[in-house]
């Protein structure tokens, strides 16, 4: 006789359950595929880009889109399509690295504040409140102005204003999880605080952290482009998308392709991250199951 009861729901692993829920969101799946293609294109830029990011073609300066130059050329005859592919390496790296740095610091601070409470909680949260009082872009401008322009300092600046939200997010989850029965049981048998936080509380905070991180990467790419646009990010002739926008603003109406295609690259990338984040939220949210 079969051990399975007729009509009883089959047990799925957490990963299978996540994939079952996520694939029901076709927009999120398509967004994930678009981002995967962008990441692969950035990695394979030396092999798939038709030209180098700084290779000039003086016979086709400010040329419109053609079969030779799919997105046209800029003021030095550089192929815009190739520069966008190469620039994806910079923009995506800034997004992922800055969010990873901000997430690591924010998660650690949020765990400590929520678990230990008391004076430590008050101190950490007041510092986070001060950082949250500044608009993100202004805080990033202040950090870059203090450290100096450059793509490395842009990463640090974006990481700084990513920390407070991660910290508050994890602190809220920690406050709820540390009073659950399984955490109390682990505490009662003598599990030490560091192991308790890492093994029993941290995994419960990860769904919300993953969702927010996916949304934050898009925001970080947009912020990096804005900083480069005003001259605080990657300097010319870097193919960073914001720098390309800045180089083309003097040629609006003359060679619109210089701004159009980098702007589209930013728009598509940020939109894909936001839509992916919405899909991850629906797939990971326990309350929707």
C-alpha positions in Angstrom: 0.0 0.0 0.0 1.4 3.4 -1.0 2.6 5.7 1.8 1.1 8.6 0.0 -2.5 9.6 1.0 -4.7 10.1 -1.9 -5.3 13.8 -2.4 -2.7 15.0 0.1 -0.5 17.8 -1.1 3.1 16.7 -2.0 5.9 18.1 0.0 8.3 20.4 -1.8 11.7 21.7 -0.9 11.9 25.4 -0.2 13.7 26.0 -3.5 11.1 24.1 -5.5 8.3 26.0 -3.8 10.0 29.3 -4.5 10.5 28.4 -8.2 6.9 27.3 -8.4 5.7 30.6 -7.1 8.2 32.7 -9.0 7.5 31.2 -12.5 3.9 32.3 -12.1 5.2 35.8 -12.5 6.0 36.0 -16.2 7.1 39.7 -16.0 9.6 38.9 -13.3 10.9 35.8 -15.2 11.4 37.9 -18.4 13.1 40.6 -16.3 15.4 38.0 -14.8 16.3 36.8 -18.3 17.0 40.3 -19.5 19.3 40.9 -16.5 21.0 37.6 -17.1 21.7 38.6 -20.7 23.0 42.0 -19.6 25.4 40.3 -17.1 26.6 37.8 -19.6 27.1 40.6 -22.2 29.1 42.6 -19.7 31.3 39.6 -18.8 31.8 38.7 -22.5 32.4 42.3 -23.6 35.9 41.6 -25.0 34.5 39.0 -27.3 31.1 40.3 -28.4 31.6 44.1 -28.6 32.3 44.9 -32.3 34.8 47.6 -31.3 36.9 48.7 -28.3 35.4 51.2 -25.9 37.8 53.9 -27.0 38.5 52.9 -30.6 37.8 55.9 -32.9 36.4 56.0 -36.4 37.1 59.4 -37.7 35.3 58.7 -41.0 32.0 58.3 -39.1 32.0 61.0 -36.4 28.5 61.6 -35.0 27.1 59.1 -37.4 23.6 57.7 -36.9 22.7 54.1 -36.4 23.8 51.8 -39.3 24.8 48.2 -39.9 28.4 49.1 -39.1 27.5 51.0 -36.0 24.2 49.7 -34.6 23.7 52.6 -32.2 25.7 55.2 -34.1 28.9 56.9 -33.0 29.9 59.8 -30.7 32.0 62.9 -31.1 35.2 60.9 -31.6 33.7 58.3 -33.8 33.5 55.7 -31.0 30.9 53.0 -31.4 28.1 53.6 -28.9 26.9 50.0 -28.9 30.3 48.7 -28.0 30.7 51.4 -25.3 27.3 50.5 -23.8 28.4 46.8 -23.6 31.7 47.8 -21.9 29.9 50.3 -19.7 27.6 47.5 -18.4 30.7 46.1 -16.7 31.1 49.3 -14.7 27.5 50.1 -14.0 26.5 46.5 -13.0 29.7 46.2 -10.9 28.9 49.5 -9.1 25.3 48.3 -8.4 26.2 44.8 -7.1 29.4 45.8 -5.1 27.8 48.8 -3.4 24.7 46.9 -2.4 26.8 44.0 -1.2 28.9 46.3 1.0 25.9 48.2 2.3 24.0 45.0 2.9 26.8 43.3 4.9 27.3 46.3 7.2 23.5 47.0 7.5 22.6 43.3 8.2 25.3 43.1 10.9 24.2 46.3 12.6 20.5 45.3 12.3 21.2 41.9 13.8 23.1 43.3 16.7 20.6 46.0 17.4 17.6 43.8 17.3 19.1 40.9 19.2 20.9 42.7 22.1 18.6 45.7 22.4 19.2 48.3 25.1 21.8 51.0 24.7 23.4 49.3 21.7 20.1 49.2 19.9 19.4 52.9 20.7 22.9 54.0 19.6 22.8 52.1 16.3 19.3 53.2 15.4 20.0 56.9 16.2 23.0 56.8 13.8 20.8 55.2 11.2 18.1 57.8 11.7 20.7 60.5 11.1 21.7 58.9 7.8 18.1 58.4 6.8 17.4 62.1 7.4 19.5 63.0 4.3 18.1 62.3 0.9 20.1 59.4 -0.6 21.5 61.3 -3.6 22.5 64.3 -1.4 24.3 61.9 1.0 26.1 60.3 -1.9 27.1 63.6 -3.3 28.4 64.6 0.2 30.5 61.4 0.5 32.0 61.7 -3.0 32.7 65.4 -2.4 34.5 64.4 0.8 36.5 61.5 -0.7 36.9 62.9 -4.2 35.5 61.9 -7.5 36.0 58.4 -8.9 34.2 55.1 -9.4 35.6 53.6 -6.2 34.4 56.5 -4.1 31.0 56.3 -5.8 30.7 52.7 -4.6 31.5 53.7 -1.1 29.0 56.6 -1.2 26.2 54.4 -2.4 27.0 51.7 0.1 26.8 54.3 2.9 23.2 55.3 2.1 22.3 51.7 1.6 23.3 50.7 5.2 20.4 52.4 7.1 17.5 50.7 5.3 19.2 47.2 5.5 19.8 47.8 9.2 16.2 48.8 10.0 14.8 46.0 7.9 16.9 43.3 9.6 16.3 44.8 13.1 12.6 44.6 12.6 12.8 41.0 11.5 15.2 40.1 14.4 12.9 41.6 17.0 10.1 39.4 15.8 12.2 36.2 15.3 14.1 36.3 18.7 10.8 35.7 20.5 9.8 32.7 18.4 9.6 29.2 20.0 12.5 27.7 18.2 14.8 30.5 19.1 13.8 30.3 22.7 14.3 26.6 22.7 17.8 27.0 21.2 18.6 29.6 23.8 17.4 27.3 26.6 19.8 24.6 25.7 22.8 26.9 25.8 23.3 28.0 22.2 25.6 31.0 22.3 24.5 34.4 21.0 26.7 34.5 17.8 25.6 31.1 16.7 22.0 31.9 17.7 22.0 34.9 15.5 23.8 33.3 12.5 22.0 29.9 12.5 18.5 30.7 13.8 17.7 34.3 13.2 19.7 35.4 10.1 18.1 32.9 7.7 14.7 34.2 8.7 15.7 37.7 7.7 17.1 36.7 4.3 13.9 36.8 2.2 13.2 40.5 2.9 17.0 41.3 2.5 17.1 39.6 -0.9 14.0 41.4 -2.1 15.3 44.8 -1.0 18.8 44.1 -2.4 17.3 43.3 -5.8 15.5 46.6 -5.8 18.5 48.5 -4.4 20.8 47.4 -7.2 18.7 49.3 -9.7 18.6 52.4 -7.5 22.4 52.2 -7.1 23.0 52.0 -10.9 20.7 55.1 -11.3 22.5 56.9 -8.5 25.9 56.1 -10.0 24.8 57.3 -13.4 23.6 60.6 -11.8 26.9 61.1 -10.0 28.8 60.5 -13.2 26.5 62.8 -15.1 27.4 65.7 -12.8 31.1 64.9 -12.9 31.5 63.1 -9.6 31.7 59.6 -10.9 33.7 57.8 -13.6 35.7 60.4 -15.6 35.8 60.5 -19.4 36.6 58.6 -21.6 35.1 55.9 -19.4 32.2 54.1 -21.0 30.1 54.3 -17.8 26.5 55.0 -18.8 26.1 58.3 -16.8 29.4 59.6 -18.2 28.1 58.8 -21.8 25.0 60.8 -21.0 27.0 63.8 -19.8 29.2 63.7 -23.0 26.1 63.8 -25.2 24.1 66.5 -23.6 25.7 69.2 -25.8 24.6 67.4 -28.9 20.9 67.1 -28.3 19.1 67.8 -31.6 22.4 67.1 -33.5 23.3 63.6 -32.6 20.6 62.3 -30.2 21.9 58.8 -30.3 24.8 59.8 -27.9 22.2 60.2 -25.1 19.4 58.1 -26.3 21.0 54.6 -26.2 22.9 55.0 -22.9 19.6 56.4 -21.4 17.7 53.4 -22.7 20.3 51.0 -21.2 19.9 52.7 -17.8 16.1 52.6 -18.1 15.9 48.9 -19.1 18.3 47.8 -16.5 16.7 49.7 -13.6 13.2 48.6 -14.7 14.3 45.0 -14.9 15.7 45.0 -11.4 12.5 46.6 -10.1 10.3 44.1 -11.8 12.5 41.2 -10.6 12.3 42.6 -7.1 8.5 42.6 -7.2 8.5 39.0 -8.4 10.9 37.9 -5.7 8.8 39.6 -3.1 5.7 37.7 -4.1 7.6 34.4 -4.3 9.3 34.8 -0.9 6.6 36.4 1.1 5.3 33.8 3.6 2.0 35.7 4.1 1.0 35.1 0.5 1.3 31.3 0.7 
